[in-house]
Amino acid sequence: MSPLITAYLFLSGAIVGEVTGTLLLQKTEQFSKLGPTLGMALCYLVSFYLLSHALKTLPLGIAYAIWGGVGIVLTLVIGVTVFKQSLDWQAVTGVALIVAGVVMINAFSKAAAH
């Protein structure tokens, strides 16, 4: 398997770990619930571990932009669908700009891999 594909697989796992950790963060109730707190900490630890492996191939700024952007979008989608949170047009526009930025980096930037 090519190093670039491997890096994006690590990055995908890092994103899933970060989003899961963020969702658990709400369930910790300010770190007063042990189970969700330990789960959150483990998810973030796994996320950073996988992100560090992605950085063997991907530049830090590019990997972090993708990790953050996709994480924001996934967290927002889960917030709307699972937690029934609502969005105004400004939030939708902002998320659309984040998605456009991630697509632009991956589709057109020569900095996306070294």
VOROMAR-559768 format. One record per residue: residue number from 1; x, y negated, z of N, C-alpha, C in turn; residue in one letter. Coordinates in steps of 0.05 Angstrom, whole numbers, plus 32768, in hexadecimal, padded with zeros to 4 digits. Atoms other than C-alpha are relative to their C-alpha. Example, Ala and Ser with C-alpha at 12.3 -4.5 7.8 and 13.67 -1.06 7.14 Angstrom:
! residues 2
@resi: 1	n_u: 8012	n_v: 8018	n_w: 8000	ca_u: 80F6	ca_v: 805A	ca_w: 809C	c_u: 8012	c_v: 7FE8	c_w: 8000	resn: A
@resi: 2	n_u: 7FF0	n_v: 8018	n_w: 7FFF	ca_u: 8111	ca_v: 8015	ca_w: 808F	c_u: 7FF1	c_v: 7FEA	c_w: 800E	resn: S
END
This chain:
! residues 114
@resi: 1	n_u: 8011	n_v: 8017	n_w: 8000	ca_u: 8000	ca_v: 8000	ca_w: 8000	c_u: 8012	c_v: 7FE7	c_w: 8000	resn: M
@resi: 2	n_u: 7FEF	n_v: 8018	n_w: 8002	ca_u: 801B	ca_v: 7FBB	ca_w: 7FEF	c_u: 8000	c_v: 7FF1	c_w: 801B	resn: S
@resi: 3	n_u: 7FFE	n_v: 800F	n_w: 7FE7	ca_u: 8033	ca_v: 7F8F	ca_w: 8028	c_u: 7FEA	c_v: 7FEA	c_w: 8002	resn: P
@resi: 4	n_u: 8014	n_v: 8015	n_w: 7FFF	ca_u: 8001	ca_v: 7F59	ca_w: 8014	c_u: 7FE5	c_v: 800B	c_w: 8008	resn: L
@resi: 5	n_u: 801A	n_v: 7FF2	n_w: 7FF8	ca_u: 7FC5	ca_v: 7F89	ca_w: 8019	c_u: 8001	c_v: 8007	c_w: 801E	resn: I
@resi: 6	n_u: 7FFD	n_v: 7FF9	n_w: 7FE3	ca_u: 7FE0	ca_v: 7FA2	ca_w: 805C	c_u: 7FFD	c_v: 7FE7	c_w: 8011	resn: T
@resi: 7	n_u: 8002	n_v: 8019	n_w: 7FF0	ca_u: 7FE7	ca_v: 7F5A	ca_w: 8075	c_u: 7FE3	c_v: 7FF7	c_w: 8002	resn: A
@resi: 8	n_u: 801C	n_v: 8009	n_w: 7FFF	ca_u: 7F9F	ca_v: 7F4A	ca_w: 8062	c_u: 7FEF	c_v: 8014	c_w: 8010	resn: Y
@resi: 9	n_u: 800E	n_v: 7FED	n_w: 7FEF	ca_u: 7F87	ca_v: 7F8A	ca_w: 8084	c_u: 8005	c_v: 7FF9	c_w: 801D	resn: L
@resi: 10	n_u: 7FF9	n_v: 8008	n_w: 7FE5	ca_u: 7FAC	ca_v: 7F75	ca_w: 80C3	c_u: 7FF1	c_v: 7FE6	c_w: 8007	resn: F
@resi: 11	n_u: 800E	n_v: 8019	n_w: 7FFB	ca_u: 7F8E	ca_v: 7F2F	ca_w: 80BC	c_u: 7FE2	c_v: 8005	c_w: 8004	resn: L
@resi: 12	n_u: 801D	n_v: 7FFA	n_w: 7FFD	ca_u: 7F48	ca_v: 7F4C	ca_w: 80B4	c_u: 7FFA	c_v: 800B	c_w: 801C	resn: S
@resi: 13	n_u: 8003	n_v: 7FF4	n_w: 7FE5	ca_u: 7F50	ca_v: 7F75	ca_w: 80F3	c_u: 8003	c_v: 7FEA	c_w: 8015	resn: G
@resi: 14	n_u: 7FFC	n_v: 8016	n_w: 7FED	ca_u: 7F6A	ca_v: 7F37	ca_w: 8117	c_u: 7FE7	c_v: 7FEE	c_w: 8002	resn: A
@resi: 15	n_u: 8019	n_v: 8010	n_w: 8000	ca_u: 7F2C	ca_v: 7F10	ca_w: 8102	c_u: 7FEA	c_v: 800E	c_w: 800F	resn: I
@resi: 16	n_u: 8015	n_v: 7FF1	n_w: 7FF2	ca_u: 7EFD	ca_v: 7F47	ca_w: 811A	c_u: 8005	c_v: 7FFF	c_w: 801E	resn: V
@resi: 17	n_u: 7FF9	n_v: 8001	n_w: 7FE3	ca_u: 7F22	ca_v: 7F49	ca_w: 815D	c_u: 7FFA	c_v: 7FE5	c_w: 800C	resn: G
@resi: 18	n_u: 8004	n_v: 801C	n_w: 7FF6	ca_u: 7F1F	ca_v: 7EFD	ca_w: 8165	c_u: 7FE2	c_v: 7FFA	c_w: 8002	resn: E
@resi: 19	n_u: 801D	n_v: 8005	n_w: 8000	ca_u: 7ED5	ca_v: 7EF9	ca_w: 8153	c_u: 7FF3	c_v: 8010	c_w: 8017	resn: V
@resi: 20	n_u: 800B	n_v: 7FEF	n_w: 7FEB	ca_u: 7EC4	ca_v: 7F33	ca_w: 8182	c_u: 8007	c_v: 7FF4	c_w: 801C	resn: T
@resi: 21	n_u: 7FF7	n_v: 800D	n_w: 7FE7	ca_u: 7EED	ca_v: 7F12	ca_w: 81BA	c_u: 7FF0	c_v: 7FE7	c_w: 8006	resn: G
@resi: 22	n_u: 800F	n_v: 8019	n_w: 7FFD	ca_u: 7EC9	ca_v: 7ED0	ca_w: 81AE	c_u: 7FE3	c_v: 8006	c_w: 8008	resn: T
@resi: 23	n_u: 801B	n_v: 7FF9	n_w: 7FF8	ca_u: 7E85	ca_v: 7EF1	ca_w: 81B2	c_u: 7FFF	c_v: 800A	c_w: 801D	resn: L
@resi: 24	n_u: 7FFF	n_v: 7FF6	n_w: 7FE4	ca_u: 7E99	ca_v: 7F14	ca_w: 81F3	c_u: 8005	c_v: 7FE9	c_w: 8013	resn: L
@resi: 25	n_u: 7FFA	n_v: 8017	n_w: 7FEF	ca_u: 7EB2	ca_v: 7ED1	ca_w: 820E	c_u: 7FE6	c_v: 7FF5	c_w: 800C	resn: L
@resi: 26	n_u: 8019	n_v: 800A	n_w: 7FF6	ca_u: 7E6A	ca_v: 7EBA	ca_w: 8214	c_u: 7FF4	c_v: 8013	c_w: 8016	resn: Q
@resi: 27	n_u: 800B	n_v: 7FEC	n_w: 7FED	ca_u: 7E58	ca_v: 7EFA	ca_w: 823A	c_u: 8010	c_v: 8001	c_w: 801A	resn: K
@resi: 28	n_u: 7FF0	n_v: 7FFF	n_w: 7FE7	ca_u: 7E90	ca_v: 7EF0	ca_w: 826E	c_u: 7FF4	c_v: 7FEF	c_w: 8016	resn: T
@resi: 29	n_u: 800C	n_v: 8013	n_w: 7FED	ca_u: 7E67	ca_v: 7EB9	ca_w: 8290	c_u: 8016	c_v: 7FF3	c_w: 8011	resn: E
@resi: 30	n_u: 7FE9	n_v: 800F	n_w: 7FF4	ca_u: 7EA5	ca_v: 7E8F	ca_w: 829E	c_u: 8013	c_v: 8013	c_w: 800F	resn: Q
@resi: 31	n_u: 7FEE	n_v: 7FEB	n_w: 7FF5	ca_u: 7ECF	ca_v: 7ECE	ca_w: 82AC	c_u: 7FF6	c_v: 800C	c_w: 801A	resn: F
@resi: 32	n_u: 800B	n_v: 7FF5	n_w: 7FE8	ca_u: 7EA1	ca_v: 7EE4	ca_w: 82E4	c_u: 7FF7	c_v: 801D	c_w: 7FFD	resn: S
@resi: 33	n_u: 8008	n_v: 7FE5	n_w: 8006	ca_u: 7E8E	ca_v: 7F26	ca_w: 82C2	c_u: 8019	c_v: 800F	c_w: 7FF6	resn: K
@resi: 34	n_u: 7FE7	n_v: 7FF2	n_w: 8005	ca_u: 7EC9	ca_v: 7F57	ca_w: 82C2	c_u: 8000	c_v: 800E	c_w: 7FE5	resn: L
@resi: 35	n_u: 8000	n_v: 7FF1	n_w: 8019	ca_u: 7EB4	ca_v: 7F84	ca_w: 8288	c_u: 8003	c_v: 7FEF	c_w: 7FE7	resn: G
@resi: 36	n_u: 7FFD	n_v: 8011	n_w: 8018	ca_u: 7EA9	ca_v: 7F4E	ca_w: 8253	c_u: 801B	c_v: 7FF1	c_w: 8001	resn: P
@resi: 37	n_u: 7FE6	n_v: 800E	n_w: 7FFF	ca_u: 7EE7	ca_v: 7F29	ca_w: 826C	c_u: 8017	c_v: 8012	c_w: 7FF7	resn: T
@resi: 38	n_u: 7FEB	n_v: 7FED	n_w: 8009	ca_u: 7F13	ca_v: 7F66	ca_w: 8263	c_u: 7FFE	c_v: 8006	c_w: 7FE3	resn: L
@resi: 39	n_u: 8005	n_v: 7FFB	n_w: 801C	ca_u: 7EF3	ca_v: 7F75	ca_w: 8220	c_u: 8009	c_v: 7FE8	c_w: 7FEF	resn: G
@resi: 40	n_u: 7FF7	n_v: 8018	n_w: 800F	ca_u: 7EFF	ca_v: 7F2D	ca_w: 8209	c_u: 801E	c_v: 7FFE	c_w: 7FFF	resn: M
@resi: 41	n_u: 7FE3	n_v: 8001	n_w: 7FFF	ca_u: 7F47	ca_v: 7F2E	ca_w: 8220	c_u: 800D	c_v: 8015	c_w: 7FED	resn: A
@resi: 42	n_u: 7FF5	n_v: 7FEB	n_w: 8011	ca_u: 7F54	ca_v: 7F70	ca_w: 81FC	c_u: 7FFC	c_v: 7FF9	c_w: 7FE3	resn: L
@resi: 43	n_u: 8006	n_v: 8008	n_w: 801C	ca_u: 7F33	ca_v: 7F57	ca_w: 81BC	c_u: 8014	c_v: 7FEA	c_w: 7FF6	resn: C
@resi: 44	n_u: 7FED	n_v: 8015	n_w: 8007	ca_u: 7F5E	ca_v: 7F18	ca_w: 81BC	c_u: 801D	c_v: 800B	c_w: 7FFE	resn: Y
@resi: 45	n_u: 7FE5	n_v: 7FF4	n_w: 8001	ca_u: 7F9D	ca_v: 7F41	ca_w: 81CB	c_u: 8003	c_v: 800F	c_w: 7FE6	resn: L
@resi: 46	n_u: 7FFF	n_v: 7FF1	n_w: 8019	ca_u: 7F8E	ca_v: 7F70	ca_w: 8191	c_u: 8001	c_v: 7FED	c_w: 7FE8	resn: V
@resi: 47	n_u: 8001	n_v: 8014	n_w: 8016	ca_u: 7F7E	ca_v: 7F34	ca_w: 8164	c_u: 801B	c_v: 7FF4	c_w: 7FFB	resn: S
@resi: 48	n_u: 7FE6	n_v: 800C	n_w: 8003	ca_u: 7FC0	ca_v: 7F12	ca_w: 8172	c_u: 8015	c_v: 8014	c_w: 7FF7	resn: F
@resi: 49	n_u: 7FED	n_v: 7FEB	n_w: 8008	ca_u: 7FE6	ca_v: 7F54	ca_w: 816A	c_u: 7FFE	c_v: 8004	c_w: 7FE2	resn: Y
@resi: 50	n_u: 8004	n_v: 7FFB	n_w: 801C	ca_u: 7FC7	ca_v: 7F60	ca_w: 8126	c_u: 8008	c_v: 7FE7	c_w: 7FEF	resn: L
@resi: 51	n_u: 7FF8	n_v: 8018	n_w: 800D	ca_u: 7FD1	ca_v: 7F17	ca_w: 8112	c_u: 801F	c_v: 7FFF	c_w: 7FFD	resn: L
@resi: 52	n_u: 7FE3	n_v: 8001	n_w: 8001	ca_u: 801B	ca_v: 7F1D	ca_w: 8123	c_u: 800A	c_v: 8013	c_w: 7FEA	resn: S
@resi: 53	n_u: 7FF8	n_v: 7FEE	n_w: 8016	ca_u: 8020	ca_v: 7F58	ca_w: 80F2	c_u: 7FFA	c_v: 7FF4	c_w: 7FE5	resn: H
@resi: 54	n_u: 8007	n_v: 800E	n_w: 8019	ca_u: 7FFD	ca_v: 7F30	ca_w: 80BC	c_u: 8015	c_v: 7FEB	c_w: 7FF9	resn: A
@resi: 55	n_u: 7FEC	n_v: 8015	n_w: 8004	ca_u: 8032	ca_v: 7EFA	ca_w: 80C5	c_u: 801A	c_v: 800A	c_w: 7FF6	resn: L
@resi: 56	n_u: 7FE8	n_v: 7FF5	n_w: 800C	ca_u: 8068	ca_v: 7F29	ca_w: 80AD	c_u: 8000	c_v: 7FFA	c_w: 7FE2	resn: K
@resi: 57	n_u: 8002	n_v: 8005	n_w: 801C	ca_u: 804E	ca_v: 7F1B	ca_w: 8067	c_u: 7FF4	c_v: 7FE4	c_w: 7FFA	resn: T
@resi: 58	n_u: 800E	n_v: 8019	n_w: 8005	ca_u: 801F	ca_v: 7EDF	ca_w: 806A	c_u: 800D	c_v: 7FE9	c_w: 800F	resn: L
@resi: 59	n_u: 7FF6	n_v: 8017	n_w: 7FF2	ca_u: 8037	ca_v: 7E99	ca_w: 807B	c_u: 7FED	c_v: 7FF8	c_w: 8017	resn: P
@resi: 60	n_u: 800F	n_v: 8006	n_w: 7FE8	ca_u: 8020	ca_v: 7E81	ca_w: 80C0	c_u: 7FE8	c_v: 7FEE	c_w: 7FFA	resn: L
@resi: 61	n_u: 8015	n_v: 8013	n_w: 8005	ca_u: 7FF7	ca_v: 7E46	ca_w: 80A8	c_u: 7FE9	c_v: 800C	c_w: 7FF0	resn: G
@resi: 62	n_u: 8015	n_v: 7FF4	n_w: 8011	ca_u: 7FD2	ca_v: 7E6E	ca_w: 8073	c_u: 7FF1	c_v: 8015	c_w: 8010	resn: I
@resi: 63	n_u: 800D	n_v: 7FEB	n_w: 7FF0	ca_u: 7FC4	ca_v: 7EA9	ca_w: 80A1	c_u: 7FEE	c_v: 7FF4	c_w: 8015	resn: A
@resi: 64	n_u: 8010	n_v: 800C	n_w: 7FEB	ca_u: 7FAC	ca_v: 7E7C	ca_w: 80D8	c_u: 7FE7	c_v: 7FF2	c_w: 7FF5	resn: Y
@resi: 65	n_u: 8017	n_v: 800D	n_w: 800D	ca_u: 7F7F	ca_v: 7E55	ca_w: 80A9	c_u: 7FEB	c_v: 8014	c_w: 7FF9	resn: A
@resi: 66	n_u: 8013	n_v: 7FEA	n_w: 8007	ca_u: 7F5F	ca_v: 7E95	ca_w: 8091	c_u: 7FF4	c_v: 800C	c_w: 8019	resn: I
@resi: 67	n_u: 8008	n_v: 7FF5	n_w: 7FE7	ca_u: 7F5B	ca_v: 7EB2	ca_w: 80D7	c_u: 7FEB	c_v: 7FEE	c_w: 800E	resn: W
@resi: 68	n_u: 8012	n_v: 8013	n_w: 7FF3	ca_u: 7F3B	ca_v: 7E73	ca_w: 80F3	c_u: 7FE7	c_v: 7FFC	c_w: 7FF0	resn: G
@resi: 69	n_u: 8017	n_v: 8006	n_w: 8011	ca_u: 7F0D	ca_v: 7E65	ca_w: 80B8	c_u: 7FEC	c_v: 8016	c_w: 7FFF	resn: G
@resi: 70	n_u: 8012	n_v: 7FE9	n_w: 8002	ca_u: 7EF1	ca_v: 7EAA	ca_w: 80B0	c_u: 7FF4	c_v: 8006	c_w: 801C	resn: V
@resi: 71	n_u: 800A	n_v: 7FFC	n_w: 7FE5	ca_u: 7EEB	ca_v: 7EB1	ca_w: 80FC	c_u: 7FEA	c_v: 7FEC	c_w: 8007	resn: G
@resi: 72	n_u: 8015	n_v: 8014	n_w: 7FFB	ca_u: 7EC3	ca_v: 7E70	ca_w: 8100	c_u: 7FE6	c_v: 8008	c_w: 7FF1	resn: I
@resi: 73	n_u: 8018	n_v: 7FF9	n_w: 8010	ca_u: 7E94	ca_v: 7E86	ca_w: 80C8	c_u: 7FF2	c_v: 8019	c_w: 800C	resn: V
@resi: 74	n_u: 800C	n_v: 7FE8	n_w: 7FF5	ca_u: 7E89	ca_v: 7ECC	ca_w: 80E5	c_u: 7FF2	c_v: 7FFA	c_w: 801B	resn: L
@resi: 75	n_u: 800C	n_v: 8007	n_w: 7FE6	ca_u: 7E7D	ca_v: 7EB0	ca_w: 812B	c_u: 7FE7	c_v: 7FF0	c_w: 7FFD	resn: T
@resi: 76	n_u: 8018	n_v: 8010	n_w: 8005	ca_u: 7E4C	ca_v: 7E7E	ca_w: 8110	c_u: 7FE9	c_v: 8011	c_w: 7FF5	resn: L
@resi: 77	n_u: 8015	n_v: 7FEE	n_w: 800B	ca_u: 7E26	ca_v: 7EB2	ca_w: 80E7	c_u: 7FF4	c_v: 8012	c_w: 8016	resn: V
@resi: 78	n_u: 800A	n_v: 7FEF	n_w: 7FEA	ca_u: 7E21	ca_v: 7EDF	ca_w: 8125	c_u: 7FF0	c_v: 7FEF	c_w: 8013	resn: I
@resi: 79	n_u: 800F	n_v: 8012	n_w: 7FEE	ca_u: 7E0B	ca_v: 7EA3	ca_w: 814F	c_u: 7FE4	c_v: 7FFB	c_w: 7FF5	resn: G
@resi: 80	n_u: 801A	n_v: 8005	n_w: 800C	ca_u: 7DD3	ca_v: 7E95	ca_w: 811E	c_u: 7FEE	c_v: 8019	c_w: 7FFF	resn: V
@resi: 81	n_u: 8010	n_v: 7FE8	n_w: 8004	ca_u: 7DBD	ca_v: 7EDD	ca_w: 8111	c_u: 7FFA	c_v: 800F	c_w: 801A	resn: T
@resi: 82	n_u: 8003	n_v: 7FF0	n_w: 7FE8	ca_u: 7DC7	ca_v: 7EFD	ca_w: 8155	c_u: 7FF5	c_v: 7FEF	c_w: 8018	resn: V
@resi: 83	n_u: 8007	n_v: 8011	n_w: 7FE9	ca_u: 7DC2	ca_v: 7EC4	ca_w: 8187	c_u: 7FEB	c_v: 7FEB	c_w: 7FF9	resn: F
@resi: 84	n_u: 8016	n_v: 8012	n_w: 8009	ca_u: 7D8D	ca_v: 7E9D	ca_w: 815E	c_u: 8007	c_v: 7FE2	c_w: 8004	resn: K
@resi: 85	n_u: 7FF8	n_v: 801C	n_w: 7FFE	ca_u: 7DB6	ca_v: 7E5C	ca_w: 8160	c_u: 7FF9	c_v: 7FF3	c_w: 7FE5	resn: Q
@resi: 86	n_u: 8007	n_v: 800E	n_w: 8019	ca_u: 7DA1	ca_v: 7E28	ca_w: 812D	c_u: 8016	c_v: 7FED	c_w: 7FF7	resn: S
@resi: 87	n_u: 7FEC	n_v: 8011	n_w: 800C	ca_u: 7DCB	ca_v: 7DFE	ca_w: 80FE	c_u: 7FF3	c_v: 7FE9	c_w: 7FF2	resn: L
@resi: 88	n_u: 800A	n_v: 8016	n_w: 8010	ca_u: 7DC1	ca_v: 7DB9	ca_w: 80E2	c_u: 8010	c_v: 7FFE	c_w: 7FE6	resn: D
@resi: 89	n_u: 7FF3	n_v: 8001	n_w: 801A	ca_u: 7DD7	ca_v: 7DA4	ca_w: 809D	c_u: 801E	c_v: 7FF9	c_w: 8002	resn: W
@resi: 90	n_u: 7FE4	n_v: 8007	n_w: 7FFD	ca_u: 7E18	ca_v: 7D87	ca_w: 80B7	c_u: 8011	c_v: 8019	c_w: 8007	resn: Q
@resi: 91	n_u: 7FF2	n_v: 7FE7	n_w: 7FF9	ca_u: 7E2C	ca_v: 7DCA	ca_w: 80D5	c_u: 8002	c_v: 8012	c_w: 7FE7	resn: A
@resi: 92	n_u: 7FFF	n_v: 7FEF	n_w: 8018	ca_u: 7E1A	ca_v: 7DEF	ca_w: 8095	c_u: 8014	c_v: 7FF4	c_w: 7FEC	resn: V
@resi: 93	n_u: 7FED	n_v: 800C	n_w: 8012	ca_u: 7E42	ca_v: 7DBD	ca_w: 806C	c_u: 801D	c_v: 8004	c_w: 8009	resn: T
@resi: 94	n_u: 7FE5	n_v: 7FFB	n_w: 7FF5	ca_u: 7E7E	ca_v: 7DC3	ca_w: 809A	c_u: 8009	c_v: 801C	c_w: 7FFC	resn: G
@resi: 95	n_u: 7FF9	n_v: 7FE3	n_w: 8004	ca_u: 7E7D	ca_v: 7E0F	ca_w: 8096	c_u: 8005	c_v: 8005	c_w: 7FE3	resn: V
@resi: 96	n_u: 7FFB	n_v: 7FFD	n_w: 801D	ca_u: 7E77	ca_v: 7E0B	ca_w: 804A	c_u: 801B	c_v: 7FF6	c_w: 7FF9	resn: A
@resi: 97	n_u: 7FE6	n_v: 800B	n_w: 8006	ca_u: 7EB5	ca_v: 7DE0	ca_w: 8049	c_u: 8016	c_v: 8013	c_w: 800A	resn: L
@resi: 98	n_u: 7FED	n_v: 7FEC	n_w: 7FF6	ca_u: 7EDA	ca_v: 7E13	ca_w: 8074	c_u: 8002	c_v: 8017	c_w: 7FED	resn: I
@resi: 99	n_u: 8000	n_v: 7FEA	n_w: 8013	ca_u: 7EC6	ca_v: 7E4B	ca_w: 8045	c_u: 800E	c_v: 7FF8	c_w: 7FE6	resn: V
@resi: 100	n_u: 7FF3	n_v: 800A	n_w: 8018	ca_u: 7EDB	ca_v: 7E21	ca_w: 8009	c_u: 801E	c_v: 7FFF	c_w: 8004	resn: A
@resi: 101	n_u: 7FE3	n_v: 8001	n_w: 7FFB	ca_u: 7F1F	ca_v: 7E16	ca_w: 8029	c_u: 800D	c_v: 801B	c_w: 8000	resn: G
@resi: 102	n_u: 7FF5	n_v: 7FE5	n_w: 7FFF	ca_u: 7F2B	ca_v: 7E5F	ca_w: 8037	c_u: 8000	c_v: 800C	c_w: 7FE4	resn: V
@resi: 103	n_u: 8001	n_v: 7FF5	n_w: 801C	ca_u: 7F15	ca_v: 7E72	ca_w: 7FF0	c_u: 8016	c_v: 7FF2	c_w: 7FEF	resn: V
@resi: 104	n_u: 7FEC	n_v: 800E	n_w: 800F	ca_u: 7F43	ca_v: 7E3C	ca_w: 7FD3	c_u: 801C	c_v: 800A	c_w: 8006	resn: M
@resi: 105	n_u: 7FE6	n_v: 7FF5	n_w: 7FF8	ca_u: 7F7E	ca_v: 7E55	ca_w: 7FFB	c_u: 8006	c_v: 801B	c_w: 7FF3	resn: I
@resi: 106	n_u: 7FFC	n_v: 7FE4	n_w: 800A	ca_u: 7F74	ca_v: 7E9D	ca_w: 7FE6	c_u: 8000	c_v: 8001	c_w: 7FE1	resn: N
@resi: 107	n_u: 8003	n_v: 7FFE	n_w: 801D	ca_u: 7F61	ca_v: 7E90	ca_w: 7F9D	c_u: 8015	c_v: 7FF0	c_w: 7FF1	resn: A
@resi: 108	n_u: 7FF0	n_v: 8012	n_w: 8010	ca_u: 7F8F	ca_v: 7E58	ca_w: 7F89	c_u: 801B	c_v: 7FF9	c_w: 800C	resn: F
@resi: 109	n_u: 7FE7	n_v: 8009	n_w: 7FF4	ca_u: 7FC7	ca_v: 7E4B	ca_w: 7FBA	c_u: 8017	c_v: 8014	c_w: 7FFC	resn: S
@resi: 110	n_u: 7FE9	n_v: 7FF0	n_w: 8003	ca_u: 800C	ca_v: 7E65	ca_w: 7FAA	c_u: 800E	c_v: 8004	c_w: 801B	resn: K
@resi: 111	n_u: 7FF5	n_v: 7FFD	n_w: 7FE5	ca_u: 801C	ca_v: 7E5E	ca_w: 7FF5	c_u: 7FF4	c_v: 8017	c_w: 800F	resn: A
@resi: 112	n_u: 800F	n_v: 7FEB	n_w: 7FF1	ca_u: 7FED	ca_v: 7E97	ca_w: 8007	c_u: 8011	c_v: 8018	c_w: 8007	resn: A
@resi: 113	n_u: 7FEF	n_v: 7FE9	n_w: 7FF9	ca_u: 8025	ca_v: 7ECB	ca_w: 8008	c_u: 801D	c_v: 7FF9	c_w: 7FF8	resn: A
@resi: 114	n_u: 7FE4	n_v: 8004	n_w: 8007	ca_u: 8071	ca_v: 7ECC	ca_w: 8008	c_u: 800E	c_v: 801A	c_w: 7FFC	resn: H
END
